Amino acid sequence: MAVDVFLKIGDVKGESKDDKHKDEIDVLSWSWGVSNPVDARAGAGKGAGKANFQDLSFMHALDKSSPVLMKACAMGDHFKDATLVSRKSGKGQLEYLIVKLKEVFISSIQPSGSSEHPMESVSIVFGHIDLEYKPQKDDGTLDAGLHFIYDLQKQVDS
């Protein structure tokens, strides 16, 4: 399944020409994760530990957002929010995954080049996440969204 992915970070302008996501960052790939170390040894109690949240990392073609993101990383600037949207390409263009982040900070930025267009890997630390996934129904429309919402600073599901 082909998808389009867009990212809006604060008021940073990217180069997306898409009607619904104009001037956002065109994302080529992204990843994020959470883990919870559990000690499974005998007598350890097997209780859940404190959740470890990974940075949200994404790859995009170097564009006009790049110098702004580099400066934000170097200067320690924060952004109020960021939103990543993934949608199915083609007819209908259903936005089925929406990741909303609050208290955003650029933790790493790494440009790289080759014989193709220069690329950039960017990592984002955040204080709050609301990940919404909308399953597709048999008739092709989207069902109600399922959410994972978490406040990292309070370490609570919100």
Secondary structure, DSSP 4 states (H G I P E B T S, - for coil): --EEEEEEETT-------SSSTTSEEESEEE--EE-----STTSTT-----EEPPEEEEEE--THHHHHHHHHHHT-EEEEEEEEEEE-STT--EEEEEEEEEEEEEEEEEE--SS--EEEEEEE-SEEEEEE-PBPTTSSB---EEEEEETTTTEE-
